Amino acid sequence: MKDAEALKEAKEYIFKHLVDGTLKPKIGKVFALDQIVEAHRFMDSNDHIGKIVVKIE
């Protein structure tokens, strides 16, 4: 976004609704960090709905 004020407002909106629970991202699949190659393959397949999460522990 080239409009700094619009970007700021969008971030505030997203963070506010994530914190209060009204915005709930759909998680498609969770991978461990050592499965990063599989995570990339899964992402490249376009055979998913939702976010792909890589856990770092």
VMD Tcl script that draws the C-alpha trace (Angstrom):
set ca {
  {0.00 0.00 0.00}
  {1.32 3.39 -0.93}
  {-1.01 5.26 1.40}
  {0.72 5.19 4.81}
  {-2.41 6.31 6.69}
  {-4.57 3.61 5.07}
  {-1.93 0.98 5.91}
  {-1.83 2.16 9.53}
  {-5.64 1.97 9.79}
  {-5.69 -1.50 8.22}
  {-3.07 -2.80 10.66}
  {-4.94 -1.35 13.64}
  {-8.20 -2.92 12.44}
  {-6.61 -6.35 11.93}
  {-4.71 -6.38 15.23}
  {-7.73 -5.16 17.20}
  {-9.97 -7.89 15.81}
  {-7.34 -10.61 16.22}
  {-6.94 -9.66 19.88}
  {-10.67 -9.52 20.64}
  {-11.33 -12.78 18.77}
  {-13.71 -11.46 16.11}
  {-11.18 -12.17 13.35}
  {-10.13 -15.81 13.30}
  {-7.74 -16.87 10.55}
  {-8.36 -20.36 9.22}
  {-5.32 -22.58 9.74}
  {-4.89 -25.03 6.87}
  {-1.95 -27.02 8.17}
  {0.82 -26.70 10.76}
  {4.39 -27.82 10.11}
  {7.39 -28.07 12.42}
  {10.42 -26.03 11.41}
  {12.27 -29.19 10.36}
  {9.43 -29.81 7.86}
  {9.99 -26.53 6.02}
  {10.59 -28.29 2.68}
  {7.27 -30.12 3.00}
  {5.58 -26.84 3.97}
  {6.87 -25.19 0.79}
  {5.73 -28.13 -1.32}
  {2.30 -27.98 0.29}
  {2.10 -24.24 -0.37}
  {3.23 -24.67 -3.98}
  {0.59 -27.35 -4.60}
  {-2.22 -24.79 -4.15}
  {-4.18 -27.68 -2.69}
  {-5.05 -26.01 0.60}
  {-7.54 -23.71 2.21}
  {-6.33 -21.53 5.05}
  {-2.99 -20.40 6.33}
  {0.11 -22.55 6.44}
  {1.87 -22.22 9.78}
  {5.45 -23.16 10.58}
  {6.03 -23.65 14.30}
  {9.36 -22.58 15.72}
  {10.03 -24.22 19.05}
}
mol new
graphics top color blue
foreach p $ca { graphics top sphere $p radius 0.5 }
foreach p [lrange $ca 0 end-1] q [lrange $ca 1 end] { graphics top cylinder $p $q radius 0.2 }
display resetview
